[in-house]
Amino acid sequence: MNKLDLKKLKLELAINAKSGIDFIISASIVWSAIAYIWTLPREPYSKSILTFYVGITMLPLALLLSKILKTKWTTKTNPLQPLGMWLNLAQLFYFPFLFFILRDNPDYFVMTYVIITGAHFFPYAWFYDEIGYAIFAGIISIGALVVAINVNVEKMYFVPLYMVLCLLLLTVWLIISNKRKKTRDNTV
């Protein structure tokens, strides 16, 4: 496979899946709910467990959004397509660290979860040939740490709010980028 063929395969995935925008919008909704959870007058451990429960809604919500936005999760003729699922599953290998934080320092659970989620965007920069994912992986991961260091633990809800802001900015980026890719694909 030459470089041009690989670029075409990645472009096909990006156009069909709209660069994963259904997942990014779903994540912004889920992280909004998580931000609300972290405003509740409960201990951090309980908020962390609720965060996991809310996180479960991510995939069904993304599936619903894929129907509304008319995105395709699978492109059977594209040999790169299964890689998308593998890239998503990769973040699960960071969860032992998340569970360690839950046990020993639940005040910083939400920050850790945001960092893991943000960092897992990085390989999608290659997968969709979309630099926005690489940029936001860094902005989210480093920014979550900076926010968490600069707020009291009682105001840790600012970390998921920061995540929502980043996800909304990434959504706008992807909308603009997807229009350009579709135009470029029509001219090829």
N, C-alpha and C positions, 0 to 999 in steps of 0.2 A: 504494500500500500504506500503510495507516495504522499507527500505533504498536501498536495492539492485535493486528493481524494479524502484525506482525513479532515481537512477544513470543510469540505462539502458535507461530510457526515455530521460534523458538529453543528454546522449551520442548519441542517435538516432537523436535528434534535431541538435546537434553540427555537426555530420557527414553530415546530409542532407543539412543543411544550411551553411556548412563549417564555422561555428561559426560567421556568419554574415559578412564574408569578403567582399562580394559584396557591403555592405553598407559602410564599412570602406574605401574601395578603392574609391567609389563614393564620400564619404566625403572628401577624400584627394584632389580629383579633384575640388570639389566645394570650399573648403577652399583655394586652390591655386588661383582660380578666385577671391575670396574675398580678399586675400592678394593683388592682383593686384588693385582691387577697392580702397583699402586703400592707394595706392601710388598716386592716381589721385589728381590733384590740385582742390579739391572741399571741401566744408565745411563738417564737420563730420556728420551732420544730413543727407545730401544727400547720403554720402557714406553708412550710416546705412540703408537707404531705399533701395539702390542698393544691399546691402548685403542680405536683405530679398528676393528681386527678384531672385538673384542668388541661394539662398537657396532652392527655389521652384524646382530647377532642380534636387535636390538630389534623390527623389524617382524615377522619370523616368530613371535617370542614373543608379541607383541601379538595377532597373528592367532589363535594357539592359545588365548590367554586370552579372546579375544572369543567363541570357541566355548564355553568353559567358563562364562563369565559371561553368555552370551546377549546380547551387545551387537550392534547393527547399525552397520556402518560407512557404509552408504548408505541414504538415504531418498529414493527416486527422485522422489517427488511434492513434495519440499521444495526450493524454488529456492535456499536458502542452503547446502545440503549440499556442493556443490563447493568452497565457501570454506574448509572444514576442511582440505582437501588443500593449498590455496594457502597457508594460514597455516603449515602444517607445513613446506612447502618454503621459506618465507621465511628460515628459519634457515640455509639453505645459503649465502645471500649473505653471511653473517658468516664463513664458512669461510676466505676469504683471510687474514683476520686470524689465525685459528687456525694456518694454515700458516706465517705469518710468525713467530709465537711458537714453533712447532715448530723452525723453522730457527735462530732467534736466541736463544731462551731456553726450551728444552724443560722446564726445571725447573717452569715455570709453565703448561705446556700444559694440564694437567688442570684447573687453576683457570679458565683461559680457556674451556675446553670446558664446564665447569659453568655459568659465567656466561652463555654463549651459549644453552645448553639452558634454563636457568632463565628468561632474558629472553624466550625465544620463547613461554613460557606466557602472557604478558600479553594478547595479542589473544583468547585463548580465554575470557577473562573476559566479553568482549562476545558471542562466538560461542555459548557455552553459557549466557549470562546467569548467570555464576558468579564472584562476587567473589573466591573462594578462589584462582583462577588469578592474578589481579592481585596479591593479597597475597603469594602464594608466589613470583611472579616477582621481586618486590623482595627478599623474605627470602633467596631462593637467591642472587641476583646479588650483593647487598651482603654477605651472610654468607660466600660463597665467598671474596671478597676479604679480608674480615676474618680468616678462618681462615688463608688463605695468608700473610698478612702476619705472623701471630703464631706460625707453626710453622717449624721448620727445613726446608729443602728435602728433607732425607732423610725427613721425616714428612709429605710432601705427600698421603699416603693419607688424611689427615684431611679433605681437601677433598671427595673422593668419598663418604667416610663421612657427612659433613655433608649432602651431596646425598641420600643414601639416607634419612637421618632426615627431611629435609624432604619427600621423596616419600611416605614412609610417613604422615606427618602430613597431607599433602594427600589421600592415599587415604582416611583416616578422615573428613576434611572432606567429600570427595565422596560417600562412603557416606551420611553424615547428610543432606547437601544433596539427594542424589538421592531419598532416601525422602520428604523434604518436597515435592519437585517432583512426584513421582508422586502423593502424597496431594492436592496442589493441583490436579493435572490431573484426578483422579477427581471432584473437587468442582465443576469447571467445567462 
